[in-house]
Amino acid sequence: MKLSFFNTFSAIAYQCLKPDRNERPKMAHIVEELEKVYNIQAGGRNGGGTVSEKKFDENEELTCIKGTIKVLTSGHTTISSLTFITNDKTRGPFGRKIDTPFYILWEKGNFGGFYGLAHNIIDDIGVYMKSSSDVFTRVGKWGMKSHGCPDNQWSFRLQKNHRLKEITIDHGYLIYFLMFTTEFRGEDKTSEKKV
């Protein structure tokens, strides 16, 4: 078990032991945090060696994504690094910056999510933009050129009135998985791992 996951388990256990019942976490929060850590620890390839959890402040919104594309010796094209830029901070780079750079900018409030292909690693990534009428449009697609089989396609869309709270990235030489946590009215919801 990675030390950061052990620390999460320990922190939750100690929160549950607080003498004042009102200071203890709700069961839904406990289950969500434990499932999130378990899914990262147990599932998928987890080949990156580093798992980064980047939390966004309340008023932070994504306004740009940058990264690099790597062509492997097999000829397979994949995402080798990602950087998330908000109206306030730059988060990253995660992975290794090599070969071909890419980026896309958008206006504050237009971010709708991500999509792409993944098979043990994140093969490609694109961005969903949403209009004022909550219609999603795909923008860009970096990485693998082919469409891939439907089983390898992944998608994360920001639901109406939800805000992106956290991105979890397993990275090293490449990007191995992404996971997203959103918040709506004080409740967090974590996506399945995108790998």
C-alpha positions as a printed NumPy array, in Angstrom:
array([[  0.   ,   0.   ,   0.   ],
       [  1.277,   3.448,  -0.846],
       [  1.943,   5.676,   2.16 ],
       [ -0.512,   8.371,   1.016],
       [ -3.321,   5.765,   0.9  ],
       [ -2.399,   4.443,   4.352],
       [ -2.485,   8.024,   5.657],
       [ -5.978,   8.477,   4.181],
       [ -7.222,   5.288,   5.889],
       [ -5.673,   6.428,   9.187],
       [ -7.116,   9.95 ,   8.946],
       [-10.617,   8.588,   8.36 ],
       [-10.297,   6.158,  11.274],
       [ -9.185,   8.927,  13.648],
       [-12.015,  11.212,  12.475],
       [-14.486,   8.45 ,  13.366],
       [-13.094,   8.275,  16.928],
       [-13.754,  11.91 ,  17.818],
       [-15.575,  12.159,  21.171],
       [-18.124,  14.673,  19.855],
       [-20.496,  12.828,  17.533],
       [-21.125,  16.047,  15.522],
       [-17.433,  16.23 ,  14.578],
       [-17.406,  12.709,  13.11 ],
       [-17.724,  12.354,   9.311],
       [-20.959,  11.147,   7.736],
       [-21.037,   7.521,   6.581],
       [-21.466,   8.589,   2.942],
       [-18.222,  10.584,   3.161],
       [-16.368,   7.677,   4.796],
       [-17.52 ,   5.189,   2.154],
       [-16.674,   7.557,  -0.699],
       [-13.161,   8.276,   0.585],
       [-12.426,   4.591,   1.249],
       [-13.766,   3.53 ,  -2.163],
       [-11.739,   6.231,  -3.878],
       [ -8.501,   5.11 ,  -2.227],
       [ -9.308,   1.425,  -2.763],
       [-10.088,   1.945,  -6.464],
       [ -6.809,   3.758,  -7.014],
       [ -4.802,   1.213,  -5.001],
       [ -6.404,  -1.993,  -6.285],
       [ -7.646,  -1.324,  -9.783],
       [ -6.021,  -0.807, -13.137],
       [ -2.395,  -0.899, -14.058],
       [ -1.206,   1.858, -11.699],
       [  2.068,   1.863, -13.586],
       [  3.057,   5.463, -13.027],
       [  4.444,   5.143,  -9.564],
       [  3.127,   8.572,  -8.547],
       [ -0.491,   9.37 ,  -7.766],
       [ -1.21 ,  13.101,  -7.504],
       [ -4.463,  14.518,  -6.178],
       [ -4.988,  18.135,  -7.205],
       [ -7.817,  19.939,  -5.42 ],
       [ -9.28 ,  23.102,  -6.876],
       [-10.247,  26.081,  -4.729],
       [-13.912,  27.106,  -4.646],
       [-13.526,  29.87 ,  -7.283],
       [-11.008,  28.042,  -9.48 ],
       [-12.101,  26.979, -12.963],
       [-10.158,  25.183, -15.668],
       [ -9.321,  27.482, -18.588],
       [ -6.634,  25.497, -20.432],
       [ -5.099,  22.064, -20.74 ],
       [ -1.563,  21.534, -21.995],
       [  0.412,  18.385, -22.52 ],
       [  2.759,  16.379, -24.68 ],
       [  2.298,  13.384, -26.939],
       [  4.789,  10.507, -27.074],
       [  5.241,   8.096, -29.958],
       [  6.346,   4.785, -28.448],
       [  8.799,   2.456, -30.205],
       [  5.821,   0.289, -31.199],
       [  4.439,   3.264, -33.15 ],
       [  1.624,   3.668, -30.599],
       [  0.857,   7.333, -29.826],
       [ -0.089,   8.277, -26.257],
       [ -0.309,  11.154, -23.79 ],
       [  2.991,  11.57 , -21.914],
       [  2.237,  14.648, -19.798],
       [ -0.666,  16.856, -18.731],
       [ -0.872,  20.316, -17.175],
       [ -4.145,  21.83 , -15.955],
       [ -4.35 ,  25.626, -15.944],
       [ -7.069,  27.47 , -14.044],
       [ -8.011,  31.111, -13.746],
       [ -5.759,  31.154, -10.651],
       [ -3.017,  28.475, -10.808],
       [ -1.075,  26.032, -12.956],
       [ -1.311,  22.375, -11.847],
       [  1.425,  20.197, -13.284],
       [  3.056,  19.041, -15.411],
       [  2.222,  15.444, -14.547],
       [  4.071,  12.726, -16.448],
       [  7.113,  13.399, -18.608],
       [  7.223,  16.268, -21.091],
       [  8.516,  14.718, -24.306],
       [  7.954,  14.962, -28.053],
       [  4.98 ,  16.926, -29.384],
       [  3.278,  19.613, -27.268],
       [ -0.444,  20.448, -27.48 ],
       [ -2.792,  22.886, -25.754],
       [ -6.248,  24.383, -25.918],
       [ -7.618,  27.497, -24.244],
       [-11.25 ,  28.27 , -23.533],
       [-13.317,  30.929, -21.838],
       [-14.082,  30.723, -18.13 ],
       [-17.32 ,  28.844, -17.531],
       [-17.22 ,  26.837, -20.788],
       [-15.444,  23.722, -19.485],
       [-17.667,  20.655, -19.726],
       [-15.337,  17.695, -19.208],
       [-12.887,  15.367, -20.927],
       [-13.079,  12.378, -23.273],
       [-10.661,  10.046, -25.025],
       [ -9.279,   6.545, -25.411],
       [ -7.475,   4.478, -22.798],
       [ -5.999,   1.001, -22.692],
       [ -3.684,   0.611, -19.664],
       [ -2.604,   4.233, -20.283],
       [ -4.367,   7.392, -21.434],
       [ -3.982,   7.088, -25.209],
       [ -5.67 ,  10.338, -26.127],
       [ -7.627,  13.195, -24.605],
       [-10.063,  15.846, -25.765],
       [-12.142,  18.51 , -24.026],
       [-15.91 ,  18.979, -23.828],
       [-17.08 ,  22.589, -24.041],
       [-20.579,  23.479, -22.941],
       [-22.734,  26.318, -24.176],
       [-25.12 ,  28.348, -22.043],
       [-27.85 ,  25.848, -22.958],
       [-25.698,  22.977, -21.576],
       [-25.025,  21.497, -25.025],
       [-21.657,  19.709, -25.077],
       [-19.254,  20.022, -27.997],
       [-16.049,  18.013, -28.428],
       [-12.946,  20.151, -28.963],
       [ -9.559,  18.843, -29.976],
       [ -8.241,  15.349, -29.585],
       [ -4.593,  14.718, -28.882],
       [ -2.753,  11.427, -28.858],
       [ -3.808,   8.31 , -30.719],
       [ -5.089,   8.958, -34.256],
       [ -7.477,   6.015, -34.641],
       [-10.921,   5.883, -33.059],
       [-10.155,   2.656, -31.16 ],
       [-12.735,   0.13 , -30.079],
       [-15.763,   1.282, -28.039],
       [-14.484,  -0.564, -24.941],
       [-11.471,   1.768, -24.8  ],
       [-13.448,   5.02 , -24.984],
       [-13.798,   7.072, -21.804],
       [-15.74 ,  10.186, -20.986],
       [-16.222,  12.559, -18.065],
       [-18.893,  15.263, -18.313],
       [-19.513,  17.911, -15.711],
       [-23.146,  17.64 , -14.643],
       [-25.31 ,  20.749, -14.407],
       [-24.454,  22.935, -11.384],
       [-21.54 ,  20.663, -10.399],
       [-18.049,  22.069, -10.05 ],
       [-14.796,  20.203, -10.635],
       [-13.26 ,  19.786,  -7.18 ],
       [-10.312,  17.436,  -7.744],
       [ -8.365,  15.549, -10.415],
       [ -6.424,  12.405,  -9.463],
       [ -3.608,  11.438, -11.836],
       [ -1.424,   8.316, -11.871],
       [  1.705,   9.316, -13.747],
       [  5.345,   8.582, -14.312],
       [  6.812,   8.179, -17.781],
       [  3.24 ,   8.446, -19.167],
       [ -0.288,   9.191, -17.858],
       [ -1.76 ,   5.933, -16.519],
       [ -5.163,   7.011, -15.261],
       [ -7.351,  10.012, -14.471],
       [-10.168,  10.26 , -11.948],
       [-12.426,  13.251, -11.29 ],
       [-14.282,  14.445,  -8.195],
       [-17.109,  16.954,  -8.484],
       [-19.11 ,  18.813,  -5.875],
       [-22.794,  19.739,  -5.797],
       [-24.426,  21.321,  -2.749],
       [-21.674,  20.139,  -0.415],
       [-21.765,  16.507,  -1.612],
       [-18.794,  15.031,  -3.489],
       [-19.066,  12.534,  -6.32 ],
       [-16.015,  10.677,  -7.675],
       [-15.963,   9.251, -11.189],
       [-14.77 ,   5.793, -12.068],
       [-11.102,   5.594, -12.931],
       [-10.431,   6.52 , -16.569],
       [ -7.797,   4.031, -17.729]])
